[in-house]
Amino acid sequence: MKPAVSFCFSFLIYLLTCSAYYGAEESLYPKESLCATGLAIPIDKEPRPVAVWAENGNRVAVFGPGVRRRIPTSSEGEWLNFTATQRGSEYCVSSEAFPAGELCDKDRDWLGLRADSETKWNLELASMASGCSQYYLLGLDFDLHDSPTKLLWRPGERAASLRLRLWPIGVLEYVFPLSRKADSQLQYDMTFQRLSGDASCVVTSASLDVSRTCQGNQAGITGFSIGSLDDNGDRTPSYFSLNCEDGGGWHSGTTASSPDGNNSEDGTDQDSDSSMDWEVFLVVVNVIIFILLLETVFL
């Protein structure tokens, strides 16, 4: 085979292999949509993109580094895109919705977004557990519906308790302390549903004692907010999953590794190991192909 033809053929194989590798890498953490009223994400050195669907009349409020404002919506629906990241000692959020493009400060290490009404959000998954999507968030806000909203909470590395607010905001707030030594469940379930003949309480759970949330006046409850607190009572990230079928993705068991460094007995670690093995294999293949390319050109 002539060197030029050999080079082109080898280069084509290289491109195809690289495409397969990057496709596999992106599929590890795909973007998925969820319906919510608002959410808050931590800002650190890992860029965290999030998009919210804004329709006419459904404004989006932004609370973050150097910004506290509402984004007006156009007559036609559009996606508003935001990316939060840390740059040196500053926390930053960028968006085409900002005249300056990017805003930063040194104090606010989180980004909060809230729509006037429930809408669609696109954000990257933190992990998958038993086919259940997990999002790494500081908190989530939802409207209350006649149909149940099922939520799973897996405490983050510094989470010491779960905070639940039933709105109108400020009316009812509950904190559920987490005893890491006594509790062996990886995740905790909660189901939210508007009062009806089948639902006498807006909150139910098989793994948390939520009975005290049923004692107040619940007739006026229209939504809820949920998030994690650390030992000092400050917000801290945890993992949240929505509407998993038949409780998939949560179970009782001895705590073992999770994406935040805890241990886990579910399939997450095995999935991660398999993904890592696949990545290593592809990297080795790329190195071999690159060496063959160099031999074709220079020998």
N, C-alpha and C positions, 0 to 999 in steps of 0.2 A: 504494500500500500504506500502511495506517495506521501511524503511528510505533510503536505498541505491538506490532503484529504484526511489523513490520519488525525491531524490536529483538529479539523472541523468536526469530525466524528466524535473525538474524545471530548471536545468542548461542548457538543450537544448533550452528551451523556452527563457531563458536569452540571449543565444548566438544569436538566431534568431532575437530577438528584438533589440539587439545591432547592428547587421548587418543592419537591416532595418533603424535604426537611422542614422548610419554613412553613409549609402547609400543616405538617404534623405539629409543629411547635405552636402555631396559632390555635389549632383545635384543642390544645390542652386547656386553654382558658378562653372559651368563646364568649361573645357578648350575647346576653339574653335580655328579654324585656320583662318587666314586672309592672303591675298597676299599683300606684300608691299616690298619696297626696304630697308627701315630701320625704326627704331623706337627708342624712348627714354623713359625710365621709371624712376620715382622717387625712391629714396632709403630711407626707413624709417624702423620702427621696425617690420612692417609686411613683412615677406618673400615674394618676388615677383619672381616666376619662369617664364622663357621664353625660348623657343626653336626655333631654326631657321634651316631650311632644306638647307644644303650646298652640292651642286653638284660640280663635277670636273670643275675647272675653275671659279667658283663663290665664291670668297673669302669673308670672313666676317671680317669686321673691328670692333674692340672692343674699346670703350672709356669709362673708368670708374675709380673707385678708384684704384690707383696704376697700371693702365694698359692703354696702348695705342699701340695696335698692330693689325696686320692682322693674322687671323687664316688660315693656309693652308688647302686645302681640299684634300680628298683622291680621288682615281680614281672612287670609288663608292660613291653614295650619302649617307649622314649620317645626323642625327640630332645633332646639337650642343646645349647643355643644359647649361643654366646659371641661377643662383639664386642670387638676390640682397637683402641685408638686412642690418640693422643697428645693430651693436654690441657695446653697451655702447656709447662712443663718436666717434666711428669709423664707416665708411661706407664701406661695404664689398661686393665683388662679387666672387662667387665660380663657378668653372666649371672644368670638366675633361679635358678640352682643355688647362688648365694652369698647367705647371709643378709643381707649388707650391700648386695647388688645390684651394687656396683662396687668394685673394689680398684685402688689406684694406688701407684706409687713412682717415684723418680727414676733408678733404676739399671737395672732389667731392661727392656730395650727389645725383648723378644720374648715370644711366648706358645707354650708347648709343651703338646701334648695327646697322651696315649698310653693306648690301651685294652689290656686284658689279652689280647685276641685280635683278629684282623683283623675289621674292621667297616666300615660305610658312613659316608662323610663328604660333606657338602655344603659347597662353598665356591665363591666367584666365580672365574671365569676371568680370567686376566690378558690373554689374547689368543688368537687362532686363527691357525694357520699351516697352509695346505694341508689344512684340515679337521681339524687336530690340535689338541686342547685343551691349553693351556699354563697351568700354575699357578705363581704367584710365591711361592716358599717358601724357608725356610731349610734345610729338610730333610724327608725322608720315611722312614718305617719300614714294612717289609713282612715277612710270613711267606713262607717258601720253599715252593713247590708243585711237584707233579709236572709240571704244565703250565707253560710259560714265562711269565714276566712281563717284558714289553718296556718299557724306559724310555728316554726321550730327555732329555738334559741340555743346556740352552743357557746358557752362563755369563752371569751378571749383570754389571753395570757394573764392580764391584770384584772379581769372582771371579778368583783366580789359580790355583786348583787344585780338584780334586774329591776329596772324602774318602769312602771306602767302608769300612764296618764290617760284618763278617760275625759274627753272633752264634751262640752266647752272647756278650753284649756284653763287650768287652775282650779277646777271644781273638785276633781277627785285624783289623788296621786297615791300610788302604792309602791313600796319597795320590798322586794323579796330577797333576803340575804342568801348567799350561797355558801354552804359549808362544804368545802372541798374534801375534808376528811370523811364526812359522813355520807356525802352524795356520790354515787358511783355512775350516775347517768351522764352520758356524753352530751345529750341534748334534752331540752325541756319543751314540751308541747303546750300550746295555748290556742284556743279556738274562740273567735269573736263573732257574735251574731246579734242583730237587733232583736229586742224583746218580741216574742210571739208566743203562740200557743205551745210550741215545742221548745222554746228557750225562755226559761225563767230568770236567767242571768246572762249578761252580755259576755261574760268571760267564763270559760271552763278549761280545765286542764286535768290530765291523768297523772302528771308528774310534779305539779306544784299545788300547794294548798292556796287556792284563790277564793276561798269561801268569804273572806272579809270584803271582797270587791262586790259581793251581792247584797250587802247590807244597806247601802246607800240608795238614794233615789236614782233609778236608772232610766226613767222614762225619757229624760231629755238628752241622753247620751247620743251623740252623732258620730263620734270617731274616737280614735285612740292613737297614742304614741308609745313607742317601746324602745328601750335602750339599756346599756350596761353602765354600771358605776364601779369605780375602783375603791380601794380601802379609804380614800380621802373624800369620797362622794363626788369625784369628778368623772365626767364621761370618758369611757374607754371603748375601743372597738371590740366587737364580737361577731359571730357568724349567724346569719339569719337565712332561713329557708321558708318558702311559701307554698302552701297547698300541695304538699307531697302526698301522693296516693297511699292510703292505708298505713300511714305513719312511717313510710319508707324513709330511711336515712337517720332514724333515731332508735335507740334501744338502751337497755340497761347493760352495764358491763364494767369491768375494771378499766379505769382511764389509762390510756396508753397513747401514741403520738398524733398530733394534729398539726395543721399548717402553722399554728402559732407556737409549736414546741411542746405541747402536751402530748400524752400518749393516746392511742386510739385502738380500738378493737375492730373498727369497721373496715371496709375495703379501701379506704382512702390511701393508706400507706402502700398497699399492694399495687394500687393503680399508679401511685407516684413512682414506685420502683420500676414498674413496667415501662412507664413513660420515659424515665431516665435511661433505662437500658436501650430503648429505641433511639433516643437522642445520641447516646454514645456510639451506637452502631452507625448511625448516619454520619456522624462526625468522622469516624474512622474511614468510612467509604469515601467521603469527600477528600480526606488527606491523601488516600491512595490514588484517587483520580487526578488530584493536583500534581502529585509526583510523576505520574505517567505523562501528564501534559508537558511538564518540564523536560522529561527525557525525549519526548517527540520533537520539541522545538530545538533543543540545544545539542542533542546527540546525533 
